[in-house]
Amino acid sequence: MDLRSYTSMDPHLLVGLVNTELRNRSESLDDLVKTHDLDQDLLVSRLSEAGYDYRSEQKQFR
Protein backbone atom coordinates (compact mmCIF):
# COMPACT_ATOMS: atom_id res chain seq x y z
CA MET A 1 0.00 0.00 0.00
CA ASP A 2 1.33 3.43 -0.92
CA LEU A 3 0.91 5.83 1.98
CA ARG A 4 3.69 8.21 0.91
CA SER A 5 1.24 11.03 0.20
CA TYR A 6 -0.52 10.74 3.56
CA THR A 7 0.28 14.35 4.45
CA SER A 8 -1.81 15.70 1.57
CA MET A 9 -4.30 12.88 1.06
CA ASP A 10 -7.99 13.44 1.80
CA PRO A 11 -8.35 12.29 5.43
CA HIS A 12 -11.53 10.34 4.71
CA LEU A 13 -9.71 8.31 2.06
CA LEU A 14 -6.64 8.06 4.29
CA VAL A 15 -8.57 6.56 7.20
CA GLY A 16 -9.87 3.79 4.96
CA LEU A 17 -6.39 2.99 3.67
CA VAL A 18 -4.85 3.07 7.14
CA ASN A 19 -7.58 0.89 8.66
CA THR A 20 -7.24 -1.62 5.83
CA GLU A 21 -3.49 -1.77 6.38
CA LEU A 22 -3.98 -2.16 10.15
CA ARG A 23 -6.49 -4.96 9.64
CA ASN A 24 -4.60 -6.89 6.95
CA ARG A 25 -0.89 -6.32 7.36
CA SER A 26 0.10 -4.59 10.60
CA GLU A 27 0.30 -5.81 14.16
CA SER A 28 -0.25 -2.31 15.57
CA LEU A 29 -0.16 1.39 14.75
CA ASP A 30 3.52 1.41 15.71
CA ASP A 31 4.18 -1.40 13.26
CA LEU A 32 2.31 0.41 10.47
CA VAL A 33 4.23 3.67 10.85
CA LYS A 34 7.58 1.86 11.05
CA THR A 35 6.83 -0.30 8.02
CA HIS A 36 5.81 2.68 5.90
CA ASP A 37 8.27 5.18 7.43
CA LEU A 38 5.50 7.56 8.55
CA ASP A 39 5.48 10.19 11.27
CA GLN A 40 3.01 8.73 13.78
CA ASP A 41 2.22 12.07 15.43
CA LEU A 42 1.49 13.67 12.07
CA LEU A 43 -0.67 10.76 10.92
CA VAL A 44 -2.69 10.72 14.14
CA SER A 45 -3.03 14.52 14.05
CA ARG A 46 -4.26 14.55 10.42
CA LEU A 47 -6.89 11.93 11.18
CA SER A 48 -7.85 13.56 14.48
CA GLU A 49 -8.49 16.87 12.71
CA ALA A 50 -11.01 15.01 10.53
CA GLY A 51 -12.73 13.53 13.60
CA TYR A 52 -11.03 10.13 13.74
CA ASP A 53 -9.40 8.79 16.89
CA TYR A 54 -7.24 5.69 17.16
CA ARG A 55 -8.75 2.89 19.24
CA SER A 56 -5.96 0.51 20.18
CA GLU A 57 -8.32 -2.17 21.50
CA GLN A 58 -9.99 -2.31 18.07
CA LYS A 59 -6.78 -1.55 16.19
CA GLN A 60 -8.48 1.06 14.01
CA PHE A 61 -9.36 4.70 13.64
CA ARG A 62 -13.04 5.50 14.30
Secondary structure by P-SEA (a helix, b strand, c coil): ccccccccccaaaaaaaaaaaaacccccaaaaaaaacccaaaaaaaaaaacccccccccccc
